[in-house]
């Protein structure tokens, strides 16, 4: 048996069919939006719980790293003192080294601050100021 292809609707019939379908779509819209909002709320709840676990894990890792860093410097200082270097010099070298590493870490952190403003998203979602063309804005973007 061969299936007969569906007949094509004429333009007025298609428009009439669309007008009959629109009320049903309009009635279903609150349910569709409600489902999306409910899903978002559930994911937000899971994200909040995950964030709490991440923060607690990072706090524990920070404590372990801190104690390990202290043990490393204590061991290096003990080796340097045992090799004959005066204790004030060893402490001074350790303090200056820590300040240098902290300075590098802060410099890197401050260099990343502009990314917190979502620059690519802002460029994509905002309109160009009136009077400026998109070519001049493309040149100004990093």
C-alpha positions as a Python dict, from the first residue, in 0.01 Angstrom:
ca = {
    (1, 'X'): (0, 0, 0),
    (2, 'X'): (133, 339, -87),
    (3, 'X'): (76, 626, 145),
    (4, 'X'): (-80, 928, -8),
    (5, 'X'): (124, 1245, 53),
    (6, 'X'): (-53, 1508, 263),
    (7, 'X'): (-224, 1778, 69),
    (8, 'X'): (-66, 2119, 78),
    (9, 'X'): (-267, 2392, 240),
    (10, 'X'): (-328, 2713, 59),
    (11, 'X'): (-215, 3039, 218),
    (12, 'X'): (-556, 3133, 358),
    (13, 'X'): (-602, 2784, 505),
    (14, 'X'): (-254, 2797, 662),
    (15, 'X'): (-329, 3135, 819),
    (16, 'X'): (-662, 3008, 949),
    (17, 'X'): (-491, 2702, 1093),
    (18, 'X'): (-234, 2922, 1262),
    (19, 'X'): (-506, 3140, 1414),
    (20, 'X'): (-675, 2825, 1550),
    (21, 'X'): (-344, 2707, 1702),
    (22, 'X'): (-243, 3035, 1867),
    (23, 'X'): (-497, 3020, 2154),
    (24, 'X'): (-374, 2672, 2246),
    (25, 'X'): (-14, 2793, 2246),
    (26, 'X'): (-115, 3094, 2454),
    (27, 'X'): (-290, 2866, 2708),
    (28, 'X'): (19, 2642, 2733),
    (29, 'X'): (262, 2934, 2779),
    (30, 'X'): (229, 2966, 3160),
    (31, 'X'): (302, 2595, 3199),
    (32, 'X'): (607, 2617, 2974),
    (33, 'X'): (742, 2920, 3160),
    (34, 'X'): (658, 2763, 3496),
    (35, 'X'): (854, 2449, 3407),
    (36, 'X'): (1158, 2657, 3312),
    (37, 'X'): (1139, 2862, 3632),
    (38, 'X'): (1104, 2547, 3843),
    (39, 'X'): (1405, 2390, 3670),
    (40, 'X'): (1605, 2708, 3728),
    (41, 'X'): (1510, 2708, 4098),
    (42, 'X'): (1617, 2345, 4138),
    (43, 'X'): (1948, 2408, 3964),
    (44, 'X'): (2006, 2718, 4173),
    (45, 'X'): (1947, 2511, 4489),
    (46, 'X'): (2195, 2247, 4370),
    (47, 'X'): (2446, 2517, 4281),
    (48, 'X'): (2411, 2671, 4628),
    (49, 'X'): (2478, 2333, 4792),
    (50, 'X'): (2773, 2271, 4563),
    (51, 'X'): (2912, 2615, 4640),
    (52, 'X'): (2898, 2541, 5013),
    (53, 'X'): (3091, 2217, 4961),
    (54, 'X'): (3343, 2393, 4735),
    (55, 'X'): (3403, 2670, 4991),
    (56, 'X'): (3447, 2418, 5274),
    (57, 'X'): (3684, 2209, 5063),
    (58, 'X'): (3886, 2515, 4965),
    (59, 'X'): (3907, 2623, 5329),
    (60, 'X'): (4044, 2282, 5424),
    (61, 'X'): (4290, 2290, 5135),
    (62, 'X'): (4401, 2639, 5239),
    (63, 'X'): (4476, 2520, 5592),
    (64, 'X'): (4675, 2225, 5457),
    (65, 'X'): (4864, 2444, 5213),
    (66, 'X'): (4939, 2698, 5484),
    (67, 'X'): (5078, 2438, 5723),
    (68, 'X'): (5275, 2278, 5442),
    (69, 'X'): (5417, 2618, 5342),
    (70, 'X'): (5521, 2683, 5702),
    (71, 'X'): (5684, 2340, 5726),
    (72, 'X'): (5869, 2399, 5398),
    (73, 'X'): (6010, 2732, 5516),
    (74, 'X'): (6094, 2589, 5857),
    (75, 'X'): (6284, 2306, 5688),
    (76, 'X'): (6467, 2543, 5451),
    (77, 'X'): (6553, 2771, 5743),
    (78, 'X'): (6684, 2477, 5946),
    (79, 'X'): (6900, 2366, 5652),
    (80, 'X'): (7033, 2721, 5601),
    (81, 'X'): (7112, 2767, 5973),
    (82, 'X'): (7277, 2425, 5983),
    (83, 'X'): (7488, 2527, 5682),
    (84, 'X'): (7619, 2824, 5882),
    (85, 'X'): (7394, 3111, 5774),
    (86, 'X'): (7292, 3344, 6058),
    (87, 'X'): (6934, 3311, 6177),
    (88, 'X'): (6841, 3678, 6111),
    (89, 'X'): (6950, 3639, 5748),
    (90, 'X'): (6748, 3321, 5709),
    (91, 'X'): (6436, 3486, 5854),
    (92, 'X'): (6488, 3794, 5633),
    (93, 'X'): (6523, 3584, 5320),
    (94, 'X'): (6209, 3386, 5408),
    (95, 'X'): (6006, 3701, 5475),
    (96, 'X'): (6121, 3877, 5156),
    (97, 'X'): (6055, 3565, 4949),
    (98, 'X'): (5705, 3537, 5092),
    (99, 'X'): (5638, 3905, 5022),
    (100, 'X'): (5760, 3860, 4663),
    (101, 'X'): (5534, 3558, 4606),
    (102, 'X'): (5240, 3742, 4767),
    (103, 'X'): (5307, 4041, 4541),
    (104, 'X'): (5304, 3819, 4231),
    (105, 'X'): (4980, 3656, 4342),
    (106, 'X'): (4815, 3994, 4408),
    (107, 'X'): (4936, 4131, 4074),
    (108, 'X'): (4780, 3832, 3896),
    (109, 'X'): (4456, 3865, 4092),
    (110, 'X'): (4425, 4236, 4009),
    (111, 'X'): (4499, 4162, 3644),
    (112, 'X'): (4197, 3927, 3640),
    (113, 'X'): (3955, 4179, 3796),
    (114, 'X'): (3826, 4318, 3462),
    (115, 'X'): (3700, 3972, 3365),
    (116, 'X'): (3451, 3982, 3655),
    (117, 'X'): (3246, 4237, 3462),
    (118, 'X'): (3170, 3982, 3184),
    (119, 'X'): (3317, 4205, 2911),
    (120, 'X'): (3236, 3977, 2616),
    (121, 'X'): (2878, 3927, 2732),
    (122, 'X'): (2835, 4299, 2787),
    (123, 'X'): (2968, 4373, 2438),
    (124, 'X'): (2735, 4113, 2291),
    (125, 'X'): (2421, 4217, 2478),
    (126, 'X'): (2452, 4596, 2471),
    (127, 'X'): (2380, 4829, 2185),
    (128, 'X'): (2641, 5058, 2037),
    (129, 'X'): (2613, 5419, 2154),
    (130, 'X'): (2426, 5642, 1911),
    (131, 'X'): (2657, 5797, 1654),
    (132, 'X'): (2925, 5529, 1671),
    (133, 'X'): (2953, 5266, 1406),
    (134, 'X'): (3035, 4906, 1478),
    (135, 'X'): (3369, 4921, 1293),
    (136, 'X'): (3511, 5177, 1537),
    (137, 'X'): (3386, 4970, 1831),
    (138, 'X'): (3551, 4657, 1692),
    (139, 'X'): (3885, 4838, 1686),
    (140, 'X'): (3847, 4951, 2048),
    (141, 'X'): (3769, 4607, 2187),
    (142, 'X'): (4047, 4394, 2333),
}
